[in-house]
Amino acid sequence: MALKLEAGTKLVAATHNPGKVPEIAALLEGRFEIITAGQLGLPEPEETESTFVGNALLKARHAADLSGLPALADDSGLSVTALAGAPGIFSARWAGPTKDFAMAMKKVEERLEETASDDRSAWFTSALAVAWPHGPAVVVEGRVDGSLVFPGRGTRGFGYDPIFIPEGHDTTFGEMEPTAKDAMSHRARAFAKLKAALFD
Ligand code: IMP
């Protein structure tokens, strides 16, 4: 059986972050009726897996099984080569409960200094999973490679954007027009794969 999502399907976005909904709806070109896990009052599962793919699947399955509707979840983060892939799945957690990304970026810089490595390469990953209630799931991953710069530059974007320069460019994600970032980001690449897998 081919796993396809028909246009107009009600889809649960397994996020409690209302800010992500317009982004998800835009990336899905308004094809679905998006309802969030937060709106449905679903509890947030603990992210107990050790990979982006594992956590995206866990969140999508949890929301699908509890709601009885297909659900979409994402998990993303920054991985630094010289830090053996850290912060990775802990990217949000490095910013602490107050989501202090100035502190998280400082931590990346300090950890790098401790390694004495001059390798500043890094990459962003986005894993996206769609799960059907008590049924199958599809998961894809998008990645963008680049290098880190300190101090960070630019006030656009979010999270670790100010310290990340994508390969082939000389501006950080924090300095770029949002449309330029969206054209090449890990999230856009993952969504392109998801669309190819589920909608075409
Ligand atoms: P989550 O996927 O909502 O768990 O968050 C992952 C964390 O990774 C975010 O809080 C950001 O810190 C970081 N992250 C993921 N994608 C991006 C991005 O495009 N720019 C900057 N930081 C990102």
Residues whose N, C-alpha, C, O or C-beta is under 5 A from the ligand:
A	BS01	IMP	D74 D75 S76 G77 L78 S91 A92 F158 G159 Y160 D161
